């Protein structure tokens, strides 16, 4: 089998490990620089967690369900003088999210400030008046945290020190919940506007308020759905990789990367293939790389992280239930967030106590609200995400999966999906065990390390290893963080570092 080596003396060989969005974007950006690029994926399709499941006419996106900051995808096609809209359509959603509270009240978080304020007035006129102040606070954070810093490499501690005055001015030492609570008083609205960190694996009561920039990011560019699903977007990006000449190797896991003389010199796959690249870009969980893949005799280079493993905080796990229904639920929005009676204490159980409670809150995706191709005619397709403890919580998922699945169906049947127990079909699920086994996610964490202040910017995994000259990271666990805009931005950073 042909090895990746310097066949052409004048060409740079770059090897990308992992075909998630960060890996795809890295491969495209390096190919546009003129590199010979090989992309290795352990699964049978690219996309990372954005896999697609098909069950008897029902289609399910397994990973991201929303598109924000669409320009980051547009840039990838523009690298090769193509237009993204010629290949895949992004459809604006309205509302962006519908919140269902435990008392039966609903709140539509909408695409316009006016609609959002009108919805807020159902709960608190004072909060509706204060919304502009909260939005301004989010914009101030966005202007620095995203516009100026999201695609800048935090590989120098001096660079980090230079940012401290701005970060202090923005009160980044506050949590997202503390920032929200300064402007919003109604408990239900506080929960609704604090929810964004959960979309990138963080507890709003411990996540740095830098992540409140997500609120303005959505206001700035909107919230979209990729018609045909995220899987369709991955398919078109895969075709772009092929058209541009990137070599893709599927069903191949990387088991060892051998470091010598400050470089990764040899890489070994599970099927015995060896690679000898000039650059290595890892699009997987950085803790997995350092703990399981990197082979080095130097303990400094083989470090696990800046903090000892026992002091590292990981994001929550995810229990994802997929199912179809033999009828439609037209009153259910494309995206719904179903909140139980407890909010802060439930999150404490998940993130801190790491116990699986009887109660829960849910993120519900009904793509058939926008795209009927996801289900047979007269049916709906659903994806229900339930935040749960990661595998550090010692939950026996062989025992707990079915009871949790049944509790979720029972709760939805009694609330927003009446008669669900009679109409549900083709259900299956993923637990944190599957995230560990399928995606090599450390502790089955849904989003790698948590986005707390001490694990952000310079304190997060660097996009370039500080000791190994040709090792780079474009991944959720690296700067700037999890979420599709985060990993796409990490690929831009890798490109700038290699250039």
C-alpha positions in Angstrom: 0.0 0.0 0.0 1.4 3.4 -1.0 2.7 5.5 1.9 2.5 9.2 2.2 6.0 10.5 1.7 7.8 13.3 -0.2 7.3 12.1 -3.7 7.8 15.6 -5.0 10.6 17.6 -3.4 9.0 20.9 -4.0 5.6 20.0 -2.6 4.5 20.0 1.1 2.7 16.9 2.3 0.0 17.6 4.9 -1.9 14.8 6.6 -5.2 15.6 8.2 -6.5 13.1 10.7 -10.2 13.2 11.1 -12.9 14.2 8.7 -15.1 16.4 10.8 -15.8 20.0 9.8 -12.4 21.1 11.2 -10.6 18.4 9.3 -12.5 19.1 6.0 -11.9 22.8 6.3 -8.2 22.3 7.1 -7.7 20.0 4.1 -9.4 22.5 1.8 -7.4 25.4 3.1 -4.1 23.6 2.8 -4.9 22.3 -0.6 -5.6 25.9 -1.7 -2.1 26.7 -0.5 -0.7 24.1 -2.9 0.0 21.3 -0.5 -0.4 17.6 -1.3 -3.2 16.8 1.2 -4.4 13.4 2.5 -7.4 13.2 4.7 -7.8 10.1 6.9 -11.2 9.2 8.4 -11.9 6.2 10.7 -15.6 6.0 9.6 -17.1 5.2 6.2 -18.1 8.8 5.5 -16.8 12.3 6.3 -18.5 14.7 8.7 -17.2 13.5 12.1 -20.2 13.6 14.4 -22.3 14.9 11.5 -23.1 11.4 10.3 -26.5 10.5 8.7 -28.7 7.6 9.8 -31.4 6.2 7.5 -34.1 3.9 8.9 -37.0 2.8 6.7 -37.6 6.1 5.0 -36.7 8.2 8.0 -33.5 10.3 7.8 -31.6 11.6 10.8 -28.7 14.0 11.1 -26.7 12.7 14.0 -24.6 15.9 14.6 -25.1 19.6 14.3 -28.6 20.7 13.3 -28.1 24.5 12.8 -25.9 26.6 10.6 -24.7 29.9 12.1 -21.9 32.1 10.6 -22.6 30.7 7.1 -19.8 32.8 5.6 -17.3 30.3 7.1 -18.7 27.6 4.7 -18.9 30.1 1.8 -15.2 30.8 2.2 -14.3 27.1 1.6 -16.0 27.1 -1.8 -14.6 30.5 -2.6 -11.1 29.1 -2.2 -11.7 27.3 -5.4 -13.7 30.0 -7.2 -17.0 28.3 -6.5 -20.2 29.4 -4.8 -21.7 27.4 -1.9 -25.2 28.3 -2.9 -24.7 26.5 -6.3 -24.4 23.2 -4.3 -26.4 23.5 -1.1 -29.1 25.8 0.1 -29.2 27.4 3.6 -32.8 28.2 4.6 -33.4 30.8 7.2 -35.5 29.5 10.2 -38.4 31.2 12.0 -38.5 31.0 14.9 -34.9 30.1 15.7 -35.9 28.1 18.8 -39.2 27.6 20.6 -38.9 27.1 24.3 -41.4 25.0 26.2 -41.4 25.6 29.9 -42.6 23.1 32.5 -45.7 25.2 33.3 -46.9 25.0 29.7 -45.8 28.5 28.6 -43.8 28.9 25.4 -41.3 31.5 24.2 -40.3 31.9 20.6 -36.8 33.2 20.2 -37.2 34.8 16.8 -35.2 36.2 13.9 -36.1 39.8 14.6 -35.5 41.8 17.7 -39.1 43.1 17.5 -40.6 39.6 17.5 -38.3 38.5 20.4 -39.3 41.5 22.5 -43.0 40.9 21.9 -42.6 37.3 23.1 -40.6 38.5 26.1 -43.5 40.8 27.1 -45.6 37.7 27.8 -43.3 37.1 30.8 -41.9 40.5 31.7 -42.2 44.0 30.1 -39.2 45.1 32.1 -37.1 42.3 30.6 -38.3 43.1 27.1 -37.1 46.7 27.6 -33.7 45.5 28.9 -33.2 43.2 25.9 -31.4 45.9 24.0 -28.9 46.3 26.8 -28.2 42.5 26.9 -27.8 42.5 23.1 -25.3 45.3 23.3 -23.3 43.5 26.0 -23.3 40.4 23.7 -22.2 42.6 20.7 -19.3 44.1 22.7 -18.0 40.6 23.5 -18.6 39.5 19.9 -16.6 42.4 18.6 -13.5 41.3 20.5 -14.1 37.6 21.2 -15.1 36.6 17.7 -14.2 39.3 15.2 -10.8 40.0 16.6 -9.7 36.8 18.4 -11.7 33.8 17.1 -9.3 33.2 14.2 -6.1 34.3 15.9 -3.7 31.7 17.4 -3.3 31.8 21.1 0.1 30.0 21.0 2.0 32.8 22.8 1.4 33.6 26.5 2.5 37.2 25.7 -0.3 37.5 23.2 -2.7 36.2 25.9 -1.4 38.9 28.3 -2.0 41.6 25.8 -5.7 40.6 25.6 -6.3 40.7 29.4 -7.3 44.4 29.6 -10.0 43.9 26.9 -11.1 40.6 28.6 -11.4 42.3 32.0 -13.3 45.2 30.4 -15.8 42.8 29.0 -16.1 41.1 32.4 -15.1 37.7 31.0 -14.5 36.5 34.5 -18.3 36.4 34.9 -20.2 33.3 33.8 -22.8 33.4 31.0 -25.6 33.1 33.6 -24.2 36.0 35.7 -24.1 38.2 32.6 -27.7 37.2 31.6 -29.0 37.8 35.1 -27.6 41.4 35.1 -30.2 42.2 32.4 -33.0 39.6 32.7 -35.1 38.9 35.8 -37.8 36.4 34.9 -36.7 32.9 35.7 -38.0 31.4 32.5 -36.3 34.0 30.3 -33.1 33.7 32.3 -33.0 30.1 31.4 -33.8 30.7 27.8 -31.1 33.3 27.3 -28.5 31.2 29.2 -28.9 28.1 27.1 -26.3 28.8 24.4 -23.3 27.4 26.3 -25.0 24.0 26.4 -24.8 24.0 22.5 -21.0 23.9 22.8 -20.8 21.6 25.9 -20.8 24.2 28.7 -22.7 24.7 31.9 -24.0 28.4 31.7 -23.3 28.7 35.5 -19.6 28.0 35.0 -18.9 28.9 31.3 -17.1 32.1 30.8 -19.3 35.0 29.6 -17.1 35.2 26.5 -19.5 32.6 25.1 -22.4 35.0 25.4 -21.1 36.3 22.0 -23.1 33.4 20.4 -26.2 35.4 21.0 -25.0 38.3 18.9 -23.4 35.9 16.4 -26.9 34.6 15.7 -28.3 38.1 15.4 -25.5 39.1 13.1 -25.8 36.3 10.5 -29.0 34.4 11.4 -29.9 30.8 12.1 -30.2 28.4 9.1 -30.9 24.9 8.1 -29.0 23.1 5.4 -31.6 21.8 3.0 -31.1 18.0 2.7 -29.6 18.2 6.2 -26.1 18.7 7.5 -25.4 15.4 5.7 -26.1 17.1 2.4 -23.6 19.8 3.3 -21.0 17.2 4.2 -21.7 15.4 0.8 -21.1 18.6 -1.1 -17.9 19.4 0.9 -16.7 15.9 0.2 -17.2 16.4 -3.5 -15.3 19.7 -3.2 -12.4 17.9 -1.6 -12.4 15.4 -4.5 -12.6 18.1 -7.2 -9.7 19.9 -5.6 -7.5 16.8 -5.5 -7.5 16.0 -1.8 -6.9 12.2 -1.3 -9.4 10.7 1.1 -8.9 7.4 2.9 -11.9 6.0 4.7 -12.3 3.3 7.4 -8.8 3.9 8.7 -8.0 4.7 12.3 -4.7 6.2 13.4 -3.2 4.3 16.3 0.3 5.9 16.7 2.1 9.1 15.9 5.8 8.8 16.6 7.7 11.9 17.7 11.4 12.4 17.4 13.6 15.5 17.3 10.6 17.8 17.9 8.6 16.4 14.9 6.0 13.8 14.2 8.1 11.6 11.9 6.0 8.5 11.4 2.3 7.8 11.6 0.8 4.3 11.8 -2.8 3.3 11.0 -4.8 0.4 12.4 -4.4 -1.5 9.1 -0.6 -1.3 9.2 -0.2 1.6 6.8 2.6 4.1 7.5 2.7 7.9 6.6 5.6 10.3 6.7 4.0 13.8 6.3 5.5 17.3 6.7 2.5 18.5 8.7 0.0 16.7 10.8 -3.4 18.3 11.5 -5.4 16.5 14.1 -9.2 16.9 13.9 -10.1 14.8 16.9 -10.2 15.1 20.7 -6.8 16.5 21.8 -6.9 14.5 25.1 -7.3 11.4 23.1 -4.3 12.3 20.9 -2.0 13.0 23.9 -3.2 10.1 26.0 -3.6 7.4 23.4 -1.9 8.2 20.1 1.3 10.2 20.6 4.4 8.1 21.1 7.3 10.1 22.6 10.1 9.4 24.9 10.0 13.0 26.2 7.5 13.3 28.9 7.2 17.1 28.4 6.1 16.5 24.8 3.8 13.6 25.9 2.1 15.9 28.4 -1.6 15.5 28.9 -2.3 19.2 29.2 -1.4 22.3 31.1 -3.4 21.0 34.0 -3.2 17.5 35.4 -5.9 15.2 34.0 -7.6 15.1 37.4 -8.0 18.9 37.3 -9.3 19.0 33.7 -13.0 19.7 33.3 -14.8 17.9 30.5 -18.1 18.8 28.8 -21.3 16.9 29.5 -22.2 13.7 27.8 -25.2 13.4 25.4 -28.0 10.8 25.1 -29.5 11.3 21.7 -32.8 9.6 20.9 -33.8 9.3 17.2 -37.3 8.3 16.1 -40.0 8.7 13.5 -43.7 9.3 14.0 -46.5 7.9 11.9 -48.3 11.2 12.0 -47.1 14.9 11.8 -46.9 17.4 14.6 -47.3 20.7 12.7 -47.3 22.8 15.9 -43.8 21.8 16.8 -41.1 24.2 15.5 -37.9 23.1 13.7 -36.0 23.6 16.9 -37.5 23.2 20.4 -36.0 23.4 23.8 -38.1 21.6 26.4 -37.2 22.7 29.9 -38.1 20.7 33.0 -38.8 22.2 36.5 -35.2 22.3 37.5 -32.6 24.3 35.7 -29.5 25.2 37.8 -29.7 22.2 40.1 -30.2 19.8 37.2 -27.1 21.2 35.5 -25.2 20.8 38.7 -26.2 17.1 38.8 -25.0 16.7 35.2 -21.8 18.6 35.3 -20.6 18.5 38.9 -22.3 15.6 40.7 -22.2 13.5 37.5 -25.4 11.7 38.3 -28.2 10.7 36.1 -31.4 12.2 37.5 -34.9 11.1 36.8 -35.7 14.5 35.4 -34.2 16.2 32.4 -34.3 19.0 29.8 -34.3 18.3 26.1 -33.2 19.8 22.8 -35.6 18.7 20.0 -34.9 18.8 16.3 -37.9 18.3 13.9 -36.3 18.8 10.4 -39.5 17.8 8.7 -40.8 21.3 9.8 -38.6 22.6 7.0 -37.6 19.7 4.8 -40.1 16.8 4.2 -37.3 14.6 2.7 -36.5 13.5 6.2 -39.6 11.3 6.6 -42.2 9.5 4.5 -45.3 11.5 3.5 -47.5 12.2 6.5 -44.7 11.4 9.0 -42.2 13.3 11.1 -38.6 12.8 11.9 -37.2 13.7 15.3 -33.8 14.0 17.1 -34.0 14.5 20.8 -30.8 15.4 22.7 -30.7 15.0 26.5 -27.7 16.4 28.3 -26.3 13.7 30.7 -23.2 13.1 32.7 -20.1 12.1 30.8 -18.5 8.7 31.5 -16.7 10.0 34.6 -20.1 9.7 36.2 -19.9 5.9 36.1 -23.5 5.5 34.7 -24.1 2.0 33.4 -25.6 2.8 30.0 -26.4 -0.8 29.3 -28.8 -0.6 32.2 -29.9 3.0 32.0 -30.5 3.7 28.3 -33.9 2.1 27.9 -35.4 3.5 31.1 -34.2 7.0 30.1 -35.6 6.5 26.6 -38.9 5.5 28.1 -39.0 8.5 30.5 -38.3 10.9 27.6 -41.1 9.4 25.5 -43.5 9.5 28.4 -42.7 13.2 29.2 -43.1 14.3 25.5 -46.3 12.2 25.2 -47.8 14.0 28.2 -46.8 17.5 26.9 -45.9 18.6 23.4 -46.2 15.4 21.5 -49.6 13.9 22.5 -50.1 10.2 21.6 -46.4 9.8 20.9 -46.4 6.4 22.5 -48.9 5.2 19.9 -47.3 6.8 16.9 -43.6 6.5 17.5 -41.6 4.2 15.2 -38.0 3.3 14.2 -36.5 4.6 17.5 -32.8 4.1 18.4 -30.3 6.1 20.5 -26.7 7.0 21.2 -25.2 7.2 24.7 -21.9 8.7 25.9 -20.5 5.2 25.3 -21.2 5.5 21.6 -19.5 8.9 21.6 -16.4 7.4 23.1 -16.4 4.3 20.8 -17.5 5.9 17.5 -15.6 9.3 17.8 -12.8 8.5 20.3 -14.1 11.2 22.6 -12.4 11.1 26.0 -14.8 10.1 28.7 -17.6 10.2 26.1 -17.8 14.0 26.5 -19.9 15.6 23.8 -17.7 18.6 23.2 -14.2 17.7 24.5 -13.0 19.9 27.4 -15.5 22.3 28.9 -15.5 26.0 27.9 -14.7 27.4 31.4 -12.4 30.4 31.7 -9.3 28.4 32.8 -9.7 26.2 29.6 -10.2 29.1 27.1 -7.9 31.0 24.8 -4.3 30.3 25.7 -5.4 27.9 28.4 -7.2 25.7 25.8 -5.3 23.2 23.7 -3.2 25.2 21.3 -3.7 25.1 17.5 0.0 24.3 17.3 1.8 22.1 19.7 4.3 24.1 21.8 6.9 21.3 21.6 6.3 19.5 18.3 7.0 21.7 15.3 4.7 20.0 12.7 1.7 19.1 14.9 -1.5 21.2 14.7 -5.1 21.0 16.0 -8.3 22.0 14.3 -10.8 20.6 16.8 -13.5 21.3 19.4 -11.0 20.9 22.2 -8.6 23.5 20.7 -8.9 27.2 20.5 -11.4 28.9 19.9 -13.7 26.0 21.0 -16.6 23.7 20.1 -19.4 24.3 17.8 -19.3 24.5 14.0 -18.1 28.1 13.8 -15.5 27.3 16.4 -13.9 24.3 14.5 -14.1 26.1 11.2 -12.3 29.0 12.8 -9.7 26.6 14.2 -9.0 25.5 10.6 -8.4 29.1 9.6 -5.9 29.4 12.5 -4.1 26.3 11.4 -3.8 27.7 7.8 -2.4 31.0 9.1 0.2 29.1 11.3 1.3 26.9 8.5 1.5 29.8 6.0 
